[in-house]
Amino acid sequence: MLSLYIYHYRLFDRHRLEVVSLAVRADNVPHYRPQGYRQGRWGCALEFRFPTVKLLDWRGREDELEASDNPFTLALLAHLQAQAVREGEARKAVKMHLVRLMYRRGYTRQRIQQWFRIIDWLLQPPPALEQTFQQELHDYEEGMKMPYITSIERSGIKKGLRRGLERGVARGIKQGERQGVQQGVQQGEATVLLRLMRLKYGEPAVEAYRRRIEQADADTLLRWSERLLTADTPEQMLDPGPAADPRPQG
């Protein structure tokens, strides 16, 4: 563990304060537990020792972790399940279980969004099941009367905009026209926004505003996509009024 010793020394060298190093191992090899680093030559020797925590030791104690109030247990549960569960449907069910656990613990909107980013990163279901999970999450939040907009929609917007840009660039190269890039970006943004509106507001809202969204330019679509995260109605998303729109005017 030479790297841990280097970090330890550099902290001491920079701040001249007592440093305590702790190794947290996230691998799945039960007997690999390094606890020190040693080097020596010609009678000169250095020994660096540190405590080691193995996340794998918590396997089988999931009930204890779920009963805890420590929010870090969410990351630990997600990590353990990511190692143990590989099948798509089972992984999706585990991910939804951890989302429900956050709500049962009474976390704030901000904390749920923060911890969901970690859960979402550790427990990614196959692409074919991602939309199903998003719909389950949407239905659950609606049933709880707590429509917290998680990073699912934010990442969906970003992925859609990136996909639209890539399509636009490809079209522009093929046609040799700058307009192809702009149209590709606009179409990608419009498609993603309509999809997110369907999840949040329902099909009637999509049909009511489809033409307006498909005819909007790329900058307007991006602005509406950002407002969708907090708007309770499609009208608030499209026309929030001067007081509700956080963007600077002029």
C-alpha positions as CSV (number, residue, x, y, z in Angstrom):
1,M,0.0,0.0,0.0
2,L,2.7,2.4,-1.1
3,S,0.0,4.8,-2.4
4,L,-1.6,5.2,1.0
5,Y,1.7,5.9,2.6
6,I,2.4,8.6,0.0
7,Y,-1.0,10.3,0.6
8,H,-0.4,10.1,4.4
9,Y,3.1,11.7,4.1
10,R,2.0,14.4,1.7
11,L,-0.8,15.5,4.0
12,F,1.6,15.7,6.9
13,D,4.2,17.5,4.8
14,R,1.8,20.1,3.6
15,H,-0.2,20.8,6.8
16,R,2.2,19.7,9.6
17,L,-0.6,18.1,11.5
18,E,-1.2,14.7,12.9
19,V,-2.6,12.4,10.1
20,V,-4.6,9.2,10.6
21,S,-5.0,7.0,7.6
22,L,-7.7,4.4,7.2
23,A,-8.1,1.9,4.3
24,V,-11.7,1.2,3.2
25,R,-11.6,-1.9,0.9
26,A,-14.5,-2.3,-1.6
27,D,-13.3,-5.4,-3.3
28,N,-14.9,-8.8,-3.1
29,V,-11.8,-10.8,-2.0
30,P,-12.5,-11.8,1.6
31,H,-8.9,-12.6,2.7
32,Y,-7.2,-9.6,1.1
33,R,-6.7,-7.2,4.0
34,P,-3.5,-5.1,3.7
35,Q,-2.6,-3.3,7.0
36,G,0.7,-1.8,6.3
37,Y,3.7,-0.8,4.1
38,R,7.3,-1.6,4.9
39,Q,10.6,-0.8,3.2
40,G,14.2,-1.1,4.3
41,R,17.8,-1.3,3.1
42,W,21.2,-1.2,4.8
43,G,19.9,-0.9,8.3
44,C,17.5,1.9,7.4
45,A,13.8,0.8,7.7
46,L,10.4,2.3,7.5
47,E,7.1,0.7,8.7
48,F,3.7,2.3,8.1
49,R,0.7,0.6,9.6
50,F,-3.0,1.5,9.3
51,P,-6.4,0.0,10.1
52,T,-8.4,-1.6,7.3
53,V,-12.2,-1.8,7.0
54,K,-13.7,-4.3,4.6
55,L,-17.2,-3.4,3.2
56,L,-17.6,-7.1,2.4
57,D,-17.8,-7.8,6.2
58,W,-21.3,-6.3,6.2
59,R,-22.7,-8.9,3.8
60,G,-25.4,-10.8,5.6
61,R,-26.1,-7.8,7.9
62,E,-28.4,-5.9,5.5
63,D,-31.3,-5.8,7.9
64,E,-29.1,-4.0,10.4
65,L,-28.0,-1.5,7.8
66,E,-31.6,-0.8,6.8
67,A,-32.6,-0.2,10.4
68,S,-29.8,2.3,10.9
69,D,-30.3,6.1,10.6
70,N,-26.9,6.6,9.2
71,P,-27.4,7.8,5.5
72,F,-24.0,6.2,4.5
73,T,-25.7,2.8,4.9
74,L,-27.5,3.5,1.6
75,A,-24.2,3.6,-0.2
76,L,-23.1,0.5,1.6
77,L,-26.3,-1.4,0.8
78,A,-26.1,-0.3,-2.9
79,H,-22.5,-1.5,-3.0
80,L,-23.2,-4.9,-1.5
81,Q,-26.2,-5.5,-3.7
82,A,-24.2,-4.4,-6.8
83,Q,-21.7,-7.1,-6.1
84,A,-24.3,-9.8,-5.2
85,V,-27.1,-9.1,-7.8
86,R,-26.4,-9.3,-11.5
87,E,-29.7,-10.3,-13.0
88,G,-31.5,-7.3,-14.6
89,E,-35.0,-7.6,-13.0
90,A,-33.5,-8.4,-9.6
91,R,-31.2,-5.4,-9.8
92,K,-34.0,-3.1,-10.8
93,A,-36.1,-4.4,-7.8
94,V,-33.2,-3.8,-5.4
95,K,-32.7,-0.3,-6.7
96,M,-36.4,0.5,-6.2
97,H,-36.3,-1.0,-2.7
98,L,-33.5,1.5,-1.8
99,V,-35.5,4.4,-3.2
100,R,-38.4,3.4,-1.0
101,L,-36.1,3.1,2.0
102,M,-35.0,6.8,1.6
103,Y,-38.7,7.9,1.6
104,R,-39.4,5.7,4.7
105,R,-36.5,7.4,6.5
106,G,-38.1,10.8,5.8
107,Y,-35.2,12.3,3.9
108,T,-35.5,15.7,2.4
109,R,-35.8,16.3,-1.3
110,Q,-32.2,17.4,-1.5
111,R,-30.9,14.4,0.4
112,I,-32.9,12.0,-1.7
113,Q,-31.5,13.5,-4.9
114,Q,-28.0,13.4,-3.6
115,W,-28.0,9.8,-2.4
116,F,-29.9,8.6,-5.5
117,R,-27.0,9.7,-7.7
118,I,-24.9,7.1,-5.9
119,I,-27.5,4.4,-5.9
120,D,-28.2,5.1,-9.6
121,W,-24.4,4.8,-10.4
122,L,-23.9,1.6,-8.5
123,L,-27.1,-0.2,-9.5
124,Q,-27.7,0.4,-13.2
125,P,-30.2,-2.0,-14.7
126,P,-29.8,-3.1,-18.3
127,P,-30.9,-0.4,-20.8
128,A,-33.9,-2.4,-21.7
129,L,-35.2,-2.1,-18.1
130,E,-34.3,1.5,-17.5
131,Q,-37.5,3.0,-18.8
132,T,-39.5,0.5,-16.8
133,F,-37.7,1.6,-13.7
134,Q,-38.3,5.3,-14.4
135,Q,-42.0,4.6,-14.8
136,E,-42.1,2.7,-11.5
137,L,-40.3,5.5,-9.8
138,H,-42.6,8.1,-11.2
139,D,-45.7,6.1,-10.1
140,Y,-44.3,5.6,-6.6
141,E,-43.5,9.3,-6.2
142,E,-47.0,10.2,-7.4
143,G,-48.5,7.8,-4.9
144,M,-46.4,9.3,-2.1
145,K,-47.6,12.8,-3.1
146,M,-43.9,13.7,-3.2
147,P,-42.9,14.3,-6.8
148,Y,-39.2,14.7,-6.2
149,I,-37.5,15.1,-9.5
150,T,-34.5,12.8,-9.2
151,S,-31.4,12.7,-11.3
152,I,-33.1,10.3,-13.6
153,E,-34.8,13.1,-15.4
154,R,-31.8,15.4,-15.2
155,S,-29.6,12.8,-16.7
156,G,-32.3,12.0,-19.3
157,I,-32.3,15.6,-20.4
158,K,-28.5,15.7,-20.6
159,K,-28.3,12.4,-22.5
160,G,-31.1,13.5,-24.9
161,L,-29.3,16.8,-25.6
162,R,-26.1,15.1,-26.2
163,R,-27.8,12.5,-28.4
164,G,-29.5,15.3,-30.3
165,L,-26.2,17.1,-30.8
166,E,-24.5,14.0,-32.1
167,R,-27.3,13.3,-34.6
168,G,-27.2,16.9,-35.7
169,V,-23.4,16.8,-36.2
170,A,-23.8,13.6,-38.2
171,R,-26.5,15.1,-40.3
172,G,-24.6,18.3,-40.9
173,I,-21.5,16.4,-42.1
174,K,-23.6,14.3,-44.4
175,Q,-25.5,17.2,-45.9
176,G,-22.6,19.7,-45.7
177,E,-24.9,22.2,-44.2
178,R,-24.8,23.9,-40.8
179,Q,-28.6,23.8,-40.7
180,G,-28.4,20.0,-40.3
181,V,-26.6,20.4,-36.9
182,Q,-29.1,22.9,-35.6
183,Q,-32.1,20.7,-36.7
184,G,-30.6,17.6,-35.2
185,V,-30.1,19.4,-31.8
186,Q,-33.6,20.8,-31.9
187,Q,-35.2,17.5,-32.7
188,G,-33.3,15.6,-30.0
189,E,-34.2,18.2,-27.4
190,A,-37.9,18.2,-28.4
191,T,-38.1,14.4,-28.3
192,V,-36.6,14.2,-24.8
193,L,-38.8,17.0,-23.5
194,L,-42.0,15.4,-24.8
195,R,-40.9,12.1,-23.2
196,L,-40.3,13.7,-19.8
197,M,-43.6,15.6,-20.0
198,R,-45.4,12.3,-20.7
199,L,-43.9,10.8,-17.5
200,K,-44.6,13.8,-15.3
201,Y,-47.8,15.3,-16.7
202,G,-49.4,12.6,-18.8
203,E,-50.3,12.0,-22.4
204,P,-52.9,14.8,-22.6
205,A,-50.3,17.5,-21.8
206,V,-48.0,16.1,-24.5
207,E,-50.7,16.3,-27.2
208,A,-51.8,19.7,-26.1
209,Y,-48.3,21.2,-26.4
210,R,-46.6,19.0,-29.0
211,R,-46.8,21.4,-31.9
212,R,-45.4,24.3,-29.8
213,I,-42.5,22.2,-28.5
214,E,-41.7,20.8,-31.9
215,Q,-41.5,24.3,-33.4
216,A,-39.4,25.8,-30.6
217,D,-35.7,26.6,-31.1
218,A,-33.0,24.7,-29.2
219,D,-32.4,27.5,-26.6
220,T,-36.1,27.6,-25.7
221,L,-36.3,23.8,-25.4
222,L,-33.3,23.8,-23.1
223,R,-34.9,26.5,-20.9
224,W,-38.2,24.5,-20.7
225,S,-36.3,21.3,-19.9
226,E,-34.7,23.0,-16.9
227,R,-38.0,24.4,-15.7
228,L,-39.6,21.0,-15.9
229,L,-37.6,19.9,-12.9
230,T,-39.6,22.2,-10.6
231,A,-42.8,23.1,-12.5
232,D,-46.0,21.5,-11.1
233,T,-47.9,22.0,-14.4
234,P,-46.9,22.3,-18.1
235,E,-48.2,25.8,-18.1
236,Q,-45.6,26.7,-15.4
237,M,-42.9,25.0,-17.4
238,L,-43.7,26.9,-20.6
239,D,-44.8,30.3,-19.2
240,P,-43.6,30.6,-15.6
241,G,-43.9,34.4,-15.4
242,P,-41.2,36.8,-14.5
243,A,-41.2,36.0,-10.8
244,A,-40.9,32.2,-11.2
245,D,-38.2,32.2,-13.9
246,P,-34.7,32.3,-12.3
247,R,-32.9,33.3,-15.5
248,P,-31.6,36.9,-15.6
249,Q,-33.5,39.2,-17.9
250,G,-32.0,41.4,-20.6
